[in-house]
Amino acid sequence: MLIARHHVMGKRHGDGMERSAYLLLTRLEVEGPMSIGQLAEAFRLDTSTVNRQVAALLRAGDAERIADPDGGLARKLRITTGGAERLAAERSTHCHGLERVLASWDEGERRELFDVLTRFNRSVEGVEGREWPRNELAPEHTGHGARG
C-alpha cells in the first residue's frame, strides 16, 4: 500500500496511465516484442487477463501487433513510438513525485531505502526462483538498477 500511493507520487483523480499498461509497456520497452503468452508468463497472469490489458493498449495506440521478428507463428506486440513517449512521461511523473516525497531525506536515508527495497525485490524474486535484478532491469535504465 505505501509504495503504491500514486496520489502522492503524481497520479491523481484518474489521470495518468493504468498500472497494468505501465507494467506491460515497460516490459515491451525493455525486452522488445513479446506474444501475449510470453507476457502472461512473465507476469504470472492468465492469458485472458493479459489479452484484455493488451486490447486496451492496442486501442490507445500504445502497442501494435507485428509478425514475430524471429519467424515464429505467434504474432507479437511491440510498443509504439507514442506508447514509448507516454510511458516516458508517466515514468517522469512518478520520479518527480518520488523526488517530492524524498526531498527532506538525506543521502544516507535515500541509500538505506534503496538498499532495503533492493533486498525486498531479491527476496520476492528468490521465492519465485529468479534473480534480482533481472537482466532486463539493468542499471542504465534507471540509474539505480530497479525499475518502478
Helices and strands as residue ranges (DSSP letters): H 6-9, H 19-31, H 36-43, H 47-60, E 63-66, E 76-79, H 81-101, H 107-127, G 139-141
